[in-house]
Amino acid sequence: MRISNGDYAPDTKLPSEKELSEQFDVSRPIVREALERLRNEGLIYSRQGSGSFVRLRSEPRSLGFPPVETIADIQRCYEFRLTIEPEAAYYAARRRNDAAIQAIARVVELLSSATDQQRHREDADFAFHLAIAEAANNHYYSSAMQALRSHIAVGMKLHGLALMGPGRGLEKVLGEHRAIYEAIRDGNAEVARQLMRQHLEGSRNRLFEDRLLDLSLQ
């Protein structure tokens, strides 16, 4: 507790076992066991012949991205997603288990039901992509998706509006989702990667009407 409270600064030498035993009125074997537990938890380290010292612990930092403020940021978000989601789909197809397949299938059913009602559900759309990232069994993919949730939602909202016009856009996108799911279910990793890339590029191009911004540095 005193270490976590900052009573002992990093690299400060702790009192000896005898001093700690007297200070806390416990036996030395109990002190020795407590010190060993602190070492295992990474809170202290030992120097041979010198005693125990407090370890410098860096505070965990949550992943974060700048907010979406412009149309260009939406394009950048798609650009970044294209660097991670096709690979996540690839590994999902290679590593998925029954539970992961069922999780993706449930979301596809939600998307199918919404399409039957001529609705676009951004929450189910995101859940589909997140379920695939989780099926890849790589927490970096799923953590990045969670950190991008609000950013992706902006693009999905606008994309959903673009699908509501004539042309059966909702049905087409549902077909894209279903094809990705089937490739992952069947273990077709390369196909899953290609279909995810085509899906993201298609969503981006539908939203921007095939007129991407020039993001070159000026």
Secondary structure, 3 states (H helix, E strand, C coil): CCCCCCCCCCCCECCCHHHHHHHHCCCHHHHHHHHHHHHHCCCEEEECCCEEEECCCCCCCCCCCCCCCCHHHHHHHHHHHHHHHHHHHHHHHHHCCHHHHHHHHHHHHHHHHHHHCCCCCHHHHHHHHHHHHHHCCCHHHHHHHHHCHHHHHHHHHHHHHHHCCCCCHHHHHHHHHHHHHHHHHCCCHHHHHHHHHHHHHHHHHHHHCCCCCCCCCC
